[in-house]
């Protein structure tokens, strides 16, 4: 039976009705290896006559169940689980890129992804190019004959830009490149990139998919043939998750739809509140008409997400005082969990960048990124209000 609703899909998608020992939840298969009954079975496996698990680095039943659920949510043929989001991203690059190739990054991307592209890929003879800010037609100007991968985050971090995936997919087809979309911020509830022409979707499953700030994992979704290619690279590199982490991920995904819908609504209310405050210079949220990609976001996203970024009309020191005055959000990196988290981007994710580099990337000292959790938005708004008063005075 095909499920239409995302809540039903989150709970039941990718799962067999009958589970081992008639359990309701998928068990944790805590094993590193899988014995053969006899040598005849071993030889049959060697000859490709039977398919089965053999060793933990190549697969695990709990891990496979999580992969099936993520594939169902994204509308893909298959998925792979990784030890982290960066393991998923870098394994994709190492699968599709070779010496002499070019990879194009569209708009902003996670700083570790950017570091991998600028520091490690050149050692392998791969060159990286960047389109600093997506705008219609800009990507085609930057493509090369040897461009093999176009990579984009949707929305981006931290300014929540929304590149047009249909345009990127058309550009990728034209030059024979793979379009890889990091959809961590969007989640499958708000965006399904494969339906818009992407070839591969990656997630830091640590964030919304897990949803409880208690696991680290990554995921890749694509067609079955492409996933097999990526799996071969993963088998070499060994960046697999542990069975308990896969179990926690399955548990987290069960509530994904209801969590994301709450966070969508709460973040929009908070963004609207912040936009009216005189202490706030600018709010970055694609659900606001003031956002430069609002039109694209409305046509591409089912919801605008649970992260709100904003610049205070303040110095870096005053911004730090504002963060210290907050009582509900925790001062911590990451996003997508049930607890609200907040960070001053210039002093966290971008702390190793020079002031000039941060300026080029639009990272002001007063830029704040708020990941909205499952608290009541009215309580979060009240907390933001009192912290603004504390930092700026009556």
KANORLIN-V729750 format. One record per residue. RES is the residue in three letters. OMEGA is omega in radians with two decimals (* if undefined). NEAR is the number of other ideal C-beta (glycine too) atoms within 8 Angstrom. Layout:
BEGIN
res->{RES RES}
omega->{OMEGA OMEGA}
near->{NEAR NEAR}
END
This chain:
BEGIN
res->{UNK UNK UNK UNK UNK UNK UNK UNK UNK UNK UNK UNK UNK UNK UNK UNK UNK UNK UNK UNK UNK UNK UNK UNK UNK UNK UNK UNK UNK UNK UNK UNK UNK UNK UNK UNK UNK UNK UNK UNK UNK UNK UNK UNK UNK UNK UNK UNK UNK UNK UNK UNK UNK UNK UNK UNK UNK UNK UNK UNK UNK UNK UNK UNK UNK UNK UNK UNK UNK UNK UNK UNK UNK UNK UNK UNK UNK UNK UNK UNK UNK UNK UNK UNK UNK UNK UNK UNK UNK UNK UNK UNK UNK UNK UNK UNK UNK UNK UNK UNK UNK UNK UNK UNK UNK UNK UNK UNK UNK UNK UNK UNK UNK UNK UNK UNK UNK UNK UNK UNK UNK UNK UNK UNK UNK UNK UNK UNK UNK UNK UNK UNK UNK UNK UNK UNK UNK UNK UNK UNK UNK UNK UNK UNK UNK UNK UNK UNK UNK UNK UNK UNK UNK UNK UNK UNK UNK UNK UNK UNK UNK UNK UNK UNK UNK UNK UNK UNK UNK UNK UNK UNK UNK UNK UNK UNK UNK UNK UNK UNK UNK UNK UNK UNK UNK UNK UNK UNK UNK UNK UNK UNK UNK UNK UNK UNK UNK UNK UNK UNK UNK UNK UNK UNK UNK UNK UNK UNK UNK UNK UNK UNK UNK UNK UNK UNK UNK UNK UNK UNK UNK UNK UNK UNK UNK UNK UNK UNK UNK UNK UNK UNK UNK UNK UNK UNK UNK UNK UNK UNK UNK UNK UNK UNK UNK UNK UNK UNK UNK UNK UNK UNK UNK UNK UNK UNK UNK UNK UNK UNK UNK UNK UNK UNK UNK UNK UNK UNK UNK UNK UNK UNK UNK UNK UNK UNK UNK UNK UNK UNK UNK UNK UNK UNK UNK UNK UNK UNK UNK UNK UNK UNK UNK UNK UNK UNK UNK UNK UNK UNK UNK UNK UNK UNK UNK UNK UNK UNK UNK UNK UNK UNK UNK UNK UNK UNK UNK UNK UNK UNK UNK UNK UNK UNK UNK UNK UNK UNK UNK UNK UNK UNK UNK UNK UNK UNK UNK UNK UNK UNK UNK UNK UNK UNK UNK UNK UNK UNK UNK UNK UNK UNK UNK UNK UNK UNK UNK UNK UNK UNK UNK UNK UNK UNK UNK UNK UNK UNK UNK UNK UNK UNK UNK UNK UNK UNK UNK UNK UNK UNK UNK UNK UNK UNK UNK UNK UNK UNK UNK UNK UNK UNK UNK UNK}
omega->{3.12 -3.14 -3.13 -3.07 -3.09 3.08 3.09 -3.14 3.12 -3.10 -2.96 -3.05 3.08 -3.09 2.98 3.13 3.13 -3.11 -3.13 3.12 3.09 3.09 3.05 3.09 3.14 -3.09 2.99 3.11 -3.04 -3.14 -3.14 -3.08 -3.02 -3.05 3.01 3.13 -3.12 -3.10 3.09 3.10 3.12 -3.12 3.09 3.09 3.14 -3.10 3.12 -3.12 3.07 3.10 -3.13 3.07 -3.13 -3.04 -2.98 -3.13 -3.10 3.11 -3.11 -3.09 3.11 3.10 -3.12 3.10 3.09 3.12 3.14 -3.14 3.14 3.10 3.13 -3.14 -3.10 -3.09 3.13 3.14 -3.07 3.12 3.08 3.09 -3.11 -3.13 3.13 3.06 3.11 3.06 3.12 -3.09 -3.07 3.09 3.06 3.13 -3.11 3.07 -2.96 -3.04 3.10 3.13 3.14 -3.14 3.13 3.06 -3.09 3.10 -3.07 3.12 -3.06 3.00 3.14 -2.99 3.10 3.04 3.12 3.13 3.10 -3.11 -3.04 -3.06 -3.08 -3.13 3.10 3.09 3.12 3.13 3.13 3.12 3.14 3.03 -3.07 2.91 -2.97 -3.12 -3.10 2.99 -3.10 3.08 -3.08 -3.07 -3.11 -3.12 -3.01 -3.14 3.06 3.10 -3.10 3.08 -3.09 -3.13 2.91 -3.06 3.13 2.94 3.11 -0.26 -3.12 -3.12 0.25 -3.00 3.03 3.02 -3.08 3.06 -3.12 -3.08 3.11 3.10 -3.13 3.13 3.11 3.12 3.13 3.12 -3.08 -3.10 3.10 -3.13 3.02 3.03 3.11 -3.11 2.99 -3.06 -3.11 -3.10 -3.05 -2.98 3.09 3.14 -3.10 -3.04 3.02 -3.02 -3.13 3.14 -3.14 3.04 3.10 3.10 -3.08 3.03 3.07 3.10 2.74 -3.10 3.03 -2.97 -3.01 -3.09 3.04 2.92 -3.05 3.10 -3.09 3.10 3.04 -3.12 3.07 -3.12 3.06 3.11 3.10 3.01 -3.02 -3.12 3.14 3.12 3.10 3.08 -3.13 3.14 3.12 3.10 3.11 3.12 3.08 -2.99 3.07 -3.09 -3.07 3.07 3.05 -3.09 -3.13 3.07 3.10 3.10 3.11 3.13 3.08 3.12 -3.14 -3.10 -3.12 -3.11 -3.05 -3.04 -3.10 3.11 -3.07 3.13 3.07 -3.11 3.05 -3.09 -3.09 -3.11 3.11 3.11 -3.12 3.11 3.12 3.09 -3.09 -3.10 -3.13 -3.08 -3.13 -3.14 -3.07 -3.12 -3.07 3.08 3.08 3.10 -3.01 3.08 3.11 3.08 -3.13 -3.12 -3.07 -3.13 -3.09 -3.12 3.11 -3.12 -3.14 -3.13 -2.98 -3.04 3.04 3.09 -2.98 2.99 -3.05 3.11 3.06 3.04 -3.14 3.07 3.03 3.03 -2.94 3.02 3.07 -3.14 3.13 3.09 3.09 3.11 3.10 3.14 3.14 -3.10 3.14 -3.09 -3.12 -3.12 3.04 3.08 -3.03 3.04 -3.13 3.13 3.02 -3.12 -3.10 3.06 3.06 3.13 -3.12 3.09 3.01 -2.88 -3.10 -3.08 3.12 -3.07 -3.06 -3.06 -3.13 3.11 3.07 3.08 3.13 3.12 3.11 3.13 3.13 -3.14 3.12 -3.13 3.13 3.09 -3.09 -3.13 3.14 3.02 -3.14 3.00 -3.07 3.12 -3.10 3.06 3.08 -3.11 3.13 3.11 3.11 3.12 3.10 3.13 3.10 -3.12 -3.12 3.11 3.07 3.11 3.14 -3.08 -3.03 -3.10 -3.11 *}
near->{2 3 9 5 7 10 8 10 13 12 7 6 12 10 10 4 4 4 12 6 5 5 8 3 7 10 11 8 8 5 8 4 7 8 4 8 4 6 6 6 10 9 8 9 13 6 6 5 5 7 3 6 8 7 8 9 6 7 7 12 11 14 13 9 13 15 14 12 13 18 13 11 14 13 8 12 7 12 14 12 15 16 9 12 16 11 12 17 14 9 15 14 14 9 10 9 12 8 6 6 13 11 17 16 14 11 13 9 13 9 9 7 13 10 9 13 12 8 8 8 14 10 6 9 8 14 8 12 11 6 12 5 7 12 5 5 6 10 14 8 6 9 12 8 4 7 14 12 15 16 13 16 15 15 14 14 13 13 9 15 13 13 14 10 15 8 10 16 12 9 13 14 8 8 10 6 12 10 15 16 14 18 14 13 15 11 15 13 10 12 11 8 13 13 6 10 13 13 10 14 15 17 17 13 14 13 15 12 16 17 13 9 7 5 11 6 18 18 15 16 15 14 9 7 6 10 16 9 9 15 9 9 11 13 9 6 9 7 11 12 12 6 13 8 11 17 13 12 16 14 8 13 15 8 9 17 12 8 12 14 10 9 13 13 9 14 16 11 10 15 14 9 11 12 10 5 8 4 9 12 7 6 12 10 13 14 11 11 4 6 12 4 11 12 6 10 14 7 5 11 13 5 9 11 16 13 15 13 15 14 11 13 8 11 7 11 6 12 16 10 10 16 13 7 10 12 6 8 13 7 9 7 6 10 11 13 13 8 10 12 15 13 13 12 13 12 9 9 10 13 7 3 10 5 6 6 9 12 8 7 9 6 11 8 8 13 14 15 13 13 14 14 12 7 11 6 11 6 9 15 11 8 12 12 9 10 13 11 9 9 14 9 4 2}
END
